[in-house]
Amino acid sequence: MKDVMIATGNSNKVKEYREILEPLGYIVHDLKEIEHLEVEETGSTFAENALIKAENIKDIYGMIVIADDSGLEIEALDNQPGIHSARFLAGYDYDYKNKKILEMMKDETNRKARFVCAIALIDDKKHVFEGVMEGSIAYEMKGNNGFGYDPIFMTEEYGLTSAQLTSEQKNEISHRGKATRLLLEYLRRKK
Protein backbone atom coordinates (compact mmCIF):
# COMPACT_ATOMS: atom_id res chain seq x y z
CA MET A 1 0.00 0.00 0.00
CA LYS A 2 1.24 3.47 -0.91
CA ASP A 3 0.14 6.73 0.63
CA VAL A 4 -1.02 9.47 -1.72
CA MET A 5 -2.00 13.02 -0.78
CA ILE A 6 -4.77 14.67 -2.75
CA ALA A 7 -3.95 18.37 -2.64
CA THR A 8 -7.48 19.62 -2.11
CA GLY A 9 -9.95 20.34 0.64
CA ASN A 10 -12.86 19.61 -1.73
CA SER A 11 -14.58 16.54 -0.26
CA ASN A 12 -16.25 15.66 -3.59
CA LYS A 13 -12.88 15.49 -5.36
CA VAL A 14 -11.41 13.44 -2.51
CA LYS A 15 -14.32 10.98 -2.70
CA GLU A 16 -13.79 10.57 -6.45
CA TYR A 17 -10.06 9.98 -6.02
CA ARG A 18 -10.68 7.43 -3.23
CA GLU A 19 -13.05 5.48 -5.48
CA ILE A 20 -10.40 5.46 -8.23
CA LEU A 21 -7.19 4.91 -6.25
CA GLU A 22 -8.07 2.65 -3.32
CA PRO A 23 -8.83 -0.36 -5.57
CA LEU A 24 -5.30 0.12 -6.99
CA GLY A 25 -3.81 -0.22 -3.50
CA TYR A 26 -3.36 3.43 -2.55
CA ILE A 27 -4.20 4.93 0.84
CA VAL A 28 -5.73 8.33 0.04
CA HIS A 29 -5.17 11.34 2.29
CA ASP A 30 -6.41 14.89 1.86
CA LEU A 31 -5.49 18.25 3.28
CA LYS A 32 -8.49 18.32 5.64
CA GLU A 33 -7.07 15.30 7.47
CA ILE A 34 -3.82 17.07 8.23
CA GLU A 35 -4.20 20.83 8.00
CA HIS A 36 -5.66 23.47 5.74
CA LEU A 37 -2.98 24.87 3.50
CA GLU A 38 -3.46 27.64 0.97
CA VAL A 39 -1.06 27.55 -1.95
CA GLU A 40 -0.79 30.65 -4.11
CA GLU A 41 -1.33 29.76 -7.76
CA THR A 42 1.17 31.94 -9.60
CA GLY A 43 1.44 29.94 -12.83
CA SER A 44 0.29 31.13 -16.23
CA THR A 45 -1.28 27.80 -17.24
CA PHE A 46 -3.47 25.15 -15.61
CA ALA A 47 -0.52 22.71 -15.74
CA GLU A 48 1.81 25.16 -13.99
CA ASN A 49 -0.72 25.83 -11.23
CA ALA A 50 -1.37 22.12 -10.68
CA LEU A 51 2.40 21.51 -10.39
CA ILE A 52 2.84 24.45 -7.99
CA LYS A 53 0.19 22.96 -5.68
CA ALA A 54 1.67 19.46 -5.93
CA GLU A 55 5.26 20.65 -5.33
CA ASN A 56 4.29 22.64 -2.24
CA ILE A 57 2.52 19.66 -0.68
CA LYS A 58 5.29 17.22 -1.69
CA ASP A 59 7.85 19.46 0.03
CA ILE A 60 5.84 19.35 3.26
CA TYR A 61 4.63 15.73 3.43
CA GLY A 62 7.04 13.80 1.22
CA MET A 63 4.46 11.33 -0.10
CA ILE A 64 3.01 10.90 -3.60
CA VAL A 65 0.90 13.97 -4.38
CA ILE A 66 -1.93 14.60 -6.83
CA ALA A 67 -3.16 18.15 -7.49
CA ASP A 68 -5.31 19.59 -10.23
CA ASP A 69 -6.29 22.89 -11.70
CA SER A 70 -9.13 23.46 -14.13
CA GLY A 71 -11.29 26.16 -15.59
CA LEU A 72 -13.27 27.63 -18.44
CA GLU A 73 -11.70 29.37 -21.44
CA ILE A 74 -13.96 31.50 -23.66
CA GLU A 75 -12.40 32.35 -27.02
CA ALA A 76 -14.24 35.68 -27.51
CA LEU A 77 -13.12 36.84 -24.05
CA ASP A 78 -9.41 36.19 -24.75
CA ASN A 79 -9.74 32.78 -23.07
CA GLN A 80 -10.98 34.31 -19.82
CA PRO A 81 -11.80 33.48 -17.08
CA GLY A 82 -9.14 30.79 -17.74
CA ILE A 83 -6.76 30.13 -14.87
CA HIS A 84 -8.75 32.64 -12.83
CA SER A 85 -12.01 30.69 -13.21
CA ALA A 86 -12.44 30.06 -9.48
CA ARG A 87 -11.46 33.63 -8.58
CA PHE A 88 -13.39 35.32 -11.42
CA LEU A 89 -15.74 37.89 -9.88
CA ALA A 90 -14.47 36.91 -6.43
CA GLY A 91 -17.07 37.11 -3.70
CA TYR A 92 -19.97 36.20 -5.99
CA ASP A 93 -21.63 32.82 -6.42
CA TYR A 94 -21.66 30.91 -9.72
CA ASP A 95 -25.24 31.86 -10.45
CA TYR A 96 -24.12 35.50 -10.62
CA LYS A 97 -20.89 34.65 -12.47
CA ASN A 98 -22.82 32.68 -15.11
CA LYS A 99 -25.33 35.50 -15.59
CA LYS A 100 -22.47 37.99 -15.94
CA ILE A 101 -20.75 35.85 -18.60
CA LEU A 102 -24.03 35.52 -20.52
CA GLU A 103 -24.38 39.30 -20.37
CA MET A 104 -20.80 39.78 -21.59
CA MET A 105 -21.50 37.36 -24.47
CA LYS A 106 -24.98 38.63 -25.45
CA ASP A 107 -23.88 40.22 -28.77
CA GLU A 108 -21.04 37.79 -29.47
CA THR A 109 -21.31 35.43 -32.45
CA ASN A 110 -18.13 33.50 -31.58
CA ARG A 111 -19.31 31.42 -28.64
CA LYS A 112 -16.49 28.82 -28.69
CA ALA A 113 -15.35 27.72 -25.26
CA ARG A 114 -13.61 24.83 -23.58
CA PHE A 115 -13.06 23.39 -20.16
CA VAL A 116 -9.45 22.45 -19.38
CA CYS A 117 -8.16 20.23 -16.57
CA ALA A 118 -4.54 19.57 -15.66
CA ILE A 119 -3.75 16.90 -13.07
CA ALA A 120 -0.23 16.93 -11.64
CA LEU A 121 1.23 13.84 -10.02
CA ILE A 122 4.55 13.84 -8.24
CA ASP A 123 5.99 10.48 -7.25
CA ASP A 124 9.68 9.99 -8.06
CA LYS A 125 9.13 12.33 -11.05
CA LYS A 126 6.73 15.10 -12.08
CA HIS A 127 3.87 14.28 -14.45
CA VAL A 128 0.96 16.32 -15.85
CA PHE A 129 -2.12 14.79 -17.44
CA GLU A 130 -4.40 17.15 -19.35
CA GLY A 131 -7.94 16.86 -20.65
CA VAL A 132 -10.08 19.27 -22.69
CA MET A 133 -13.82 19.40 -23.30
CA GLU A 134 -14.72 21.55 -26.32
CA GLY A 135 -18.03 23.35 -26.53
CA SER A 136 -19.63 26.77 -26.58
CA ILE A 137 -21.34 29.27 -24.34
CA ALA A 138 -25.11 28.76 -24.29
CA TYR A 139 -27.56 31.64 -24.62
CA GLU A 140 -29.16 30.88 -21.27
CA MET A 141 -28.51 28.79 -18.18
CA LYS A 142 -29.94 25.28 -18.32
CA GLY A 143 -29.73 22.22 -16.10
CA ASN A 144 -29.35 21.43 -12.41
CA ASN A 145 -26.60 18.80 -12.48
CA GLY A 146 -22.98 19.71 -12.04
CA PHE A 147 -21.61 22.94 -10.60
CA GLY A 148 -19.70 26.08 -11.48
CA TYR A 149 -20.00 27.07 -15.12
CA ASP A 150 -21.78 23.85 -16.18
CA PRO A 151 -25.21 25.53 -16.75
CA ILE A 152 -23.79 27.84 -19.46
CA PHE A 153 -21.42 25.38 -21.17
CA MET A 154 -22.97 23.71 -24.23
CA THR A 155 -21.32 20.37 -25.02
CA GLU A 156 -20.51 19.44 -28.62
CA GLU A 157 -21.29 15.75 -28.17
CA TYR A 158 -24.79 16.03 -26.70
CA GLY A 159 -26.01 19.50 -27.67
CA LEU A 160 -26.92 20.00 -24.01
CA THR A 161 -25.28 22.05 -21.29
CA SER A 162 -22.90 20.23 -19.02
CA ALA A 163 -25.45 20.76 -16.23
CA GLN A 164 -28.09 18.84 -18.23
CA LEU A 165 -25.95 15.70 -18.52
CA THR A 166 -26.03 12.71 -16.21
CA SER A 167 -22.85 12.08 -14.21
CA GLU A 168 -22.03 9.16 -16.49
CA GLN A 169 -22.42 11.24 -19.66
CA LYS A 170 -20.36 14.07 -18.22
CA ASN A 171 -17.53 11.79 -17.00
CA GLU A 172 -17.34 10.21 -20.44
CA ILE A 173 -16.59 13.52 -22.23
CA SER A 174 -15.41 15.92 -19.52
CA HIS A 175 -12.02 17.54 -19.23
CA ARG A 176 -11.58 16.05 -15.76
CA GLY A 177 -12.69 12.60 -16.93
CA LYS A 178 -10.15 12.64 -19.79
CA ALA A 179 -7.29 13.81 -17.56
CA THR A 180 -8.21 11.26 -14.88
CA ARG A 181 -8.19 8.41 -17.41
CA LEU A 182 -4.64 9.40 -18.43
CA LEU A 183 -3.62 9.47 -14.76
CA LEU A 184 -5.13 6.02 -14.24
CA GLU A 185 -3.33 4.59 -17.27
CA TYR A 186 -0.05 5.79 -15.78
CA LEU A 187 -0.81 4.40 -12.31
CA ARG A 188 -1.87 1.00 -13.70
CA ARG A 189 1.34 0.74 -15.77
CA LYS A 190 3.42 1.70 -12.72
CA LYS A 191 1.90 -0.96 -10.44
Order of alpha helices (4+ residues) and beta strands (2+ residues): beta-alpha-beta-alpha-alpha-beta-beta-alpha-beta-beta-beta-alpha-alpha
